[in-house]
Amino acid sequence: MLFLEVCKIFNKIENTPKRLEKMDYFIELIKMAEKEGSPSNLKKICYLSIGRVYPEYENKELGIGPNILMEAIKSIGIKEKELLKSIKETGDIALSIEKLSSQIKQVSLFQKPPTLEEVYETLKKVVEIEGVNSQKKKIRHISNLFLITSPLERRYIARIILEDMRIGMNVPTILGAFSKYFNVPKEKLERIYSVVNDIGIIGAKLMLGVDLDKDQDLKLRLFRPIKPMLAQLIPSIEDAIKEIGTPQFETKYDGARIQVHKKGNAVKIYSRKLEDITNSLPEIVEEVKKLKEHSMIIEGECVAIDLNTGHPRPFQDILRRFRRKYYIDKMREEITLRAYFFDILYCNEILIDRPLRERRKILEKILFEHNNWEMEREKIEREIKSPKKIDISYKLTTDSVERVDEFYRWSLSIGHEGIMIKNPDAPYTPGSRVKTMYKFKPTLESLDVVITKAKIGMGKRKDWYGSFEISIKNGENGDLCPIGHVGSGLSEEELDKLSKMIESIKIEEIEGEVIVEPKIVLEVTYEEIQESDKYECGYALRFPRVVKIREDKSPEDINTLEDVKRIFHIQKGKGIIK
Ligand code: AMP
């Protein structure tokens, strides 16, 4: 299959705003792969159409920012001045290279146009290049690709490299196309996707005609991390009891989520963004290895603990541990970690369809702990300052508002964020914000937003970007919607760091404001959410303030317009939750 044929359809997809038409064009791609009898080509098409080379769960990135791409473009003869001018006009590096293609040095006329496999393999190579001179080597591979392709292909190669296809294809739309073409209910495909996190494998299996209910590759599997189940906000404890009956309440720890996979002596730890962070957390790995059970997947919150108080240390400390590649032993001395496990998804067999109460029992057996707050409060309080590295979450199962209120206040008094409220009868539903798990925190919910634009600061901040346009996501179509500008809450150190990050993801500058790739997630608080016509989404944050740069979260994790509407409703109808 020629890459150009695929690009021609990408172009059709790009040119229609209608989702159903996009789906129909994608079906043309499925048919092309089917005609060749190549499930593996369909797999590649799936990844490329969402701007990836590897499956979503693998978290491997091409590691090429716009600056390196520009170097590659210049190295094949396109003049910098004209390139910059065109980027300014089009707002798109990819369209600029396509437009300026006539400047590219000619290669032999006998050069055959590349196939999908050839382009894909080169891109894969680019991902895998590491070490000394890796950037130079990456540039060389990319320039070679540009030399042997046509203008349209160049557009899409550039976009894949930037991991931003801009054709409006996303996983839900591809699943929609699969559902239509292969005649399988969309909900079923969504359920499978939430476990495999790999759109390519679903396409390949559908084309192969396997039994989707039985195929082992489509089931939860050790060492293939899954997206965690997410919680919703609830206005009050009373509401939670009304809805669930007798919920299981747990302390909501102030840390970062981890998913630990173990098979015998092999242990891997994944972050909520599904990054492999095993090497950064050796003490947790050691403790998990000691657990008797052979195979398991457990989930918990990893907290940086101040052993003098037993309270969590600032969130930045946990990130310092998570992202560490060097001097890990030294850091381990400096920042003590403790993982509080709260769920188990696999224990010699898949457990996600079992109710929480059963999963919790299994987890308690494995960890030899109950941490039943009412019965073991003294023990818990004693152990809080101990050097214990792994533990089970503190729980309270009750329908008494007074007892929950006490537990909630106690959880806050030991420095954590609030409480989680879980339905003991509920299965584990990966990747979705469910109505079976809630969170209750003392302030109005903070929002996770993504930076979409940045402006240079003034006065003392003139050397940094000092003001950022922040956006949420429209849950229906995935579009980003600006909801405010934030500048406060950041230390000089953080401003410096953010500015460097912004430089590397800059797309275009218009009147002193730069548009950036939506990659940096911030957690912000605000005084309130207002209805406003300043932004298209209809809402604006009043006095937003940055709480944290959430390097542990990805743009997919940000809050949605629906969340904002819900918080607005809570704020309006019930007053601010105290
Ligand atoms: P949020 O990030 O505010 O949406 O809150 C949900 C997050 O709380 C989860 O992703 C976990 O990382 C974290 N968390 C802390 N303690 C618990 C707990 N006991 N059970 C479940 N999630 C928890």
Boltz pocket constraint, residues with backbone or C-beta under 6 A from the ligand:
constraints:
  - pocket:
      binder: B
      contacts: [[A, 228], [A, 229], [A, 230], [A, 231], [A, 250], [A, 251], [A, 252], [A, 253], [A, 254], [A, 255], [A, 256], [A, 257], [A, 300], [A, 301], [A, 342], [A, 393], [A, 420], [A, 439]]
      max_distance: 6.0
